[in-house]
Amino acid sequence: MYKLIVSAAAATALFAGAAYAQDVSIVDQIGVGNGQLTTQSGIGPFSGNNFSYTGQFGTGNLSITDQDGANTSVTVQAGNGNTSLTDQWGALNSSTTLQVGNGDFSDTEQTGVGNVSVTIQGN
């Protein structure tokens, strides 16, 4: 009986902790023909602590964000035909991409811990 109670308590603590760790993705798209993909995952103590915001305002913009670990990404594209690719692997990485204009391209790759990237493009 003791093993059953201890096992039940351990399982409850495990699932209660998982309920507080959440990946969050917020997307705003205003315009025509915009595309967006966000994938989020994690391993170990960093599992489920990714945050991503994507805002696309215009026509034909594409944003792809891939996060593995515990990272933060913000992408805002205003204009037409912009493309943003953001890949983050690790923990506490931060990426901000702002593209205002037409036909801008950005590719941000972060691997490790505590990297910071700010990309601003306009034409």
C-alpha positions in Angstrom: 0.0 0.0 0.0 2.9 2.4 0.8 4.4 1.9 -2.7 1.0 2.7 -4.3 0.6 5.9 -2.3 4.1 7.1 -3.0 3.7 6.3 -6.7 0.4 8.1 -6.9 2.0 11.2 -5.1 5.0 11.2 -7.5 2.7 10.9 -10.5 0.5 13.8 -9.2 3.6 16.0 -8.6 4.9 15.2 -12.1 1.7 16.1 -13.8 1.0 19.2 -11.7 4.5 20.5 -12.6 3.8 19.8 -16.3 0.6 21.8 -16.1 2.5 25.0 -15.3 5.1 24.6 -18.0 3.5 25.7 -21.2 4.6 26.6 -24.7 2.8 29.7 -26.0 2.4 30.8 -29.6 0.4 33.9 -30.6 -0.2 34.8 -34.2 -1.8 37.9 -35.8 -2.3 38.0 -39.5 -4.0 40.9 -41.4 -3.9 40.8 -45.2 -4.0 38.2 -48.0 -1.9 35.1 -48.6 0.2 35.2 -45.4 1.7 31.9 -44.2 2.9 31.0 -40.7 4.3 27.9 -39.0 5.4 27.5 -35.4 6.8 24.3 -33.8 7.7 24.2 -30.1 9.2 21.4 -28.1 11.6 20.9 -25.2 13.6 18.3 -23.3 14.2 18.0 -19.5 13.9 21.0 -17.3 13.4 23.4 -20.2 10.5 21.5 -21.7 7.4 23.6 -22.4 8.8 27.1 -21.8 8.9 28.6 -25.3 7.1 31.8 -26.3 6.5 33.0 -29.8 4.7 36.0 -31.3 4.2 36.4 -35.0 2.5 39.5 -36.5 2.1 39.7 -40.3 0.4 42.7 -41.9 0.4 42.8 -45.6 0.3 40.4 -48.5 2.3 37.2 -49.2 4.4 37.2 -46.0 5.9 33.9 -44.7 7.2 33.2 -41.2 8.5 29.9 -39.8 9.6 29.7 -36.1 11.1 26.5 -34.6 11.8 26.4 -30.9 13.3 23.5 -28.9 14.0 24.3 -25.3 13.0 27.5 -23.4 13.3 30.4 -25.8 11.5 33.6 -26.8 10.9 34.8 -30.4 9.1 37.9 -31.7 8.6 38.4 -35.5 6.7 41.3 -37.0 6.4 41.8 -40.8 4.6 44.7 -42.4 4.6 44.9 -46.1 4.5 42.4 -48.9 6.5 39.3 -49.8 8.7 39.2 -46.6 10.2 35.9 -45.3 11.4 35.3 -41.8 13.0 32.0 -40.6 13.9 31.6 -36.9 15.4 28.4 -35.4 16.2 28.3 -31.7 17.8 25.3 -29.9 18.7 25.6 -26.2 17.6 27.8 -23.4 17.1 31.5 -22.7 17.7 32.5 -26.3 15.9 35.6 -27.5 15.2 36.7 -31.1 13.4 39.8 -32.4 12.9 40.3 -36.1 11.2 43.4 -37.6 10.8 43.7 -41.3 9.0 46.7 -42.8 8.8 46.9 -46.5 8.7 44.5 -49.4 10.8 41.4 -50.2 12.9 41.3 -47.0 14.5 38.0 -46.0 15.8 37.1 -42.6 17.2 33.8 -41.3 18.2 33.6 -37.6 19.8 30.5 -36.0 20.5 30.3 -32.3 22.0 27.3 -30.5 23.1 27.2 -26.9 22.2 29.3 -23.9 21.5 33.0 -23.6 21.9 34.2 -27.2 20.3 37.5 -28.2 19.4 38.6 -31.7 17.7 41.7 -33.0 17.2 42.1 -36.8 15.6 45.2 -38.2 15.1 45.6 -42.0 13.2 48.2 -43.9 13.0 49.7 -47.4 
